[in-house]
Amino acid sequence: MQCSVCNEKEVIKIYRLDKVKFQCKRGHIWFEDYKDNGGRHKRPYSYEIQLEDILFPSEKEVYKKLLDDIEKNNRFYNSVDPVSKAKSFMKNCNITEKEMLTIFRKIRDFEKIKTNTSH
């Protein structure tokens, strides 16, 4: 899938009750219909959104690297200050500060949304 406006290949797909929402990494948003409304998309079994659903493909790779690093170095990450953690993440995962912060912001925002909708 790619954006019809800018040809960006990094696109996320979110299943909503009424339509399928797409967004490219450059911010273009569009909606497409489900098959029962004349579109080409099959309705999902669930509309519940997971964190991975809001990550672009390149962000999913960074997220996986972070999770793998946390699993491998759990004892270290449980015992050091946040600055040391950040430096270690960037070094061990070969990611930039911007990439790391983007993922952490998305995790924070996702958790806020999940907390607000569960009440």
Helices and strands as residue ranges (DSSP letters): E 11-15, E 20-24, E 29-32, G 35-37, G 51-54, H 57-72, H 74-77, H 82-93, H 97-117
